[in-house]
Amino acid sequence: MQKYLFKVFSLLLFIPIFINSQLLQSDVPWNDDETGYYTIKNNNIVLVSATGDDDKIILPALKTKNLKIESFVFSTSKNKVLLFTNSVKVWRYRTRGDYFVYDFQKENIYQIGKNLPDSSLMFAKFSPDENYVAYVSKEKSQNSNRNSTTKANIFLENLNNNSIKKLTSSEGTDKLINGTFDWVYEEEFSCRDGFLFNEDGTKIAFWQVDANQVKDFYMINNTDSIYSSTIPVEYPKVGEPVTPVKIGVIDLESEKITWMNVGNLEEEFYLPRMTWIPGTNDLMIQRLNRKQNHSKIFIANSQTGISKLLMEDKDDAWVDIRTTWPYQVKAGWKFINGGKEFLYVSEKDGWSHVYRFNIKSKKESLVTNGNYDVVKPLAFDEKNKELYFIASPDNPTERYLYKTSINGRGKAKKITPEVLEGTHSYQISTKAKFAFHSFSNYYTYPMQAIVSLPDHQFVNPDQNMIKKFDPSLKKDNPLEFFEITTEDNVTMEGWIVKPKNMDPNKKYPVLFYFYSEPAGQTGQNRFGAGYNRLYSGNLSEDGYVYVTFDGRGTPSPKGREWRKAIYRNIGKINVRDMAMGAKAVFKKYDFIDTSRVAVHGWSGGGSATLNCMFQYPDIFHTGIAVAAVANQLTYDNIYQERYMGDPKESYQDYVDGSPITHAKNLKGNLLYIHGTGDDNVHYQNAEMLANELIKHKKIFYMLPYPNRSHSISENDALPHVRLMFTDFLKKNCPPGGV
């Protein structure tokens, strides 16, 4: 369950503000000697000096006819640039739009794919020789959701004569997807751009998704007409067949497609990652079994389609295949040594570590050595043979930059300045000379800077975080971090915000904020911690205690055992940790009024909120749950089966962990909120839950938001969510000390 709100919130806080937001889906392009980077300013493409010199306008807005440029991609020589504009949203991101090519030598601009429907092109890219542009375009279909990718094909446009070839076909079906993905692959595997040229530009490798084999889930629009309309979404739910996907290679001269054979086709499997191996015409493809606990990496010959097994990775729970490297390493593997070796991440020794694998000898070695987790590998410094990565060996609520030798010997070295306690993110240049650096903590507004590497010097004196950082702000902030140990001997980290001007002789109501599933960690030391965006006002000033902590199953850097304790236990072990954690908080802070205890969460956190209210009604008295999975059997097969197992084997685990099973135990005050147009967690969860509560004659309040998605952000709905959240909390869990 990729939690959209977590991702959006993180991006807002930690992407450097001097990088235009349109670049979030790709790496910031640098010039060849890495003295500067390219970005958009005032609709101009500008080269910004990394060393403080004046900006240089590379492409003035006047030469692009004042197009509103949302993103851009240079050709290899930088003699041409692709400009993206007029974008529209496909599920989560604005990945469909119009593309224009600007030729610096000819000083002209022209639209590609201009005879195709408006705003229909996706993932356009130059061929290596810069004479062609390939892209995906969705053809019009009466039966598909406007946000979907069905009936998508790959096109190749000749930039010399503007002739266009259609390289794939979805003839005879509305639901064949070429070069991009369906809803579930995008949501759960982060797969969007689904094709790539080989090095000499003679071939294109691509994914094909056969959505004909996936049942439609129908959302209903009751408000835009006096007659309702249905909105179909190809959505494979728990236990439903796996989405059929295959990988093909197009020979651009003959236009022949060769399909890659990656083993026993009678078995159900996923193909979440694929890329060309540098210096070859071979593909590296990851095949993941349905249970997602056995990963196989194949090398496939693009001429014949014959593949050979290269390596395997297994786990008793699941193999984590999240895209771990930055955007330029889309496959999750970082090739080094001219493509002879690659780096990858595994939890095979109990920690998330980077391994080095030799393709020819099949020998591997551990690069990051020690009892700590690599949160995210960032870059490989080819010159100095060093790996940069994010980790936090000493405090799971924080994030820092480390580096270590590629040979795996020696201790990892912390690069982030010691004084800057909190959460750091970096985007490192191709040659690892510079990095965009973002930093914040709970009492420090986000700072951004460019730093040189490996010395971590602030290039611009005005951006020197050490000089700007004010640790004295800590003492005036009402938030503090804590560590608690429950009666189950589970130690958890979190934060608490105490009421302002608290009277030590009074007791105050508490509001818990939970997520508790593998997609998010709430208790991080970063700006925004302790702030509730759903509450109109200030919880602390109004007399509430606000608390969060992260239990087992959350992605805290505390080792594999911690994260994977939740396997087949969603709705059980994580909810018990929340309940026992609440009791530990009551014991630690005697100013909490245990008769006024509220809890809230969104998505997976909404599910946790419901389970807290239903399974532990004597602890939690008021709950506000948003967009929750009330019945785990309604969610998509990739996410839910990854963490809960094959329902043929673990059906009872799904039942036992679902809030709907325990709804009969409700004693307190419940407000349930859901968007009827939620393509992620379907509104049917709200109606199933309502039926169960009605059956047991429970008093509850339910608030639907017509046609709103999982984020309930459309048509200015969020202010109303805040209004209802605040009103319900104050009425049912009154603020202030007593």
Buried (B, 14 or more C-beta within 10 A) or exposed (E): BBBBBBBEBBEEBBBBEBBBEBBEBBBBBBBEEBBBBBBBEEBBBBBBBBEEEEEEEBBEBEBBEEBBBBBBBBBEEBBBBBBBBBBBEBBBEBBBBBBBBBBBEEEEBEBBBBEBEEBBBBBBBBBBEBBBBBBBBBBEBEEBBEBBBBBBBBBBBEBEEEEBEBBBEBEEEBBBBBBBBBBBBBBBBBBBBBBBBBBEBBBBBBBBBBBBBBBBBBBBBEEEEEEEEEBBBBBBBBBBEBBBBBBBBBBBEEEEBBEBBBEEEEEEBBBBBBBBBBEBBBBBBBBBBBBBBBBBBBBBBBEEBEBEEBBEBEBEBBBBBBBBBBBEBBBBBBBBBEBBBBBBBBBBEEBBBBBBBEBEEEEBBBBBBBEBBBBBBBBBBBEEEBBBBBBBBEBBBBBBBBBBBBEBEEEBEBBBBEEBBBBBBBBBBBBBBBBBBBBBBBBBEBBBBBBBBBEBEBBEEEBBBEEBBEEEEBEEBBBEBBBBEBEEEBEBBBBBBBBEEBEEEEBBBBBBBBBBBBBBBBBBBBBBBBBBEBBBEBBBEBBBBBBBBBBBBBBBBBBBEBBBBBBBBBBBBBBBBBBBBBBBBBEEBEBBBBEBBBBBBBBBBBBBBBBBBBBBBEBBBBBBBBBBBBBBBBBBBBBBBBBBBBBEEBBEBBBBBBBBBBBEBBEBBBBBBBBBBBBBBBBBBBBBBBEBBEEEEBEBEBBBBBBBBBBBBBEEBBEEBBEBBBEBBBEBBBBBBE
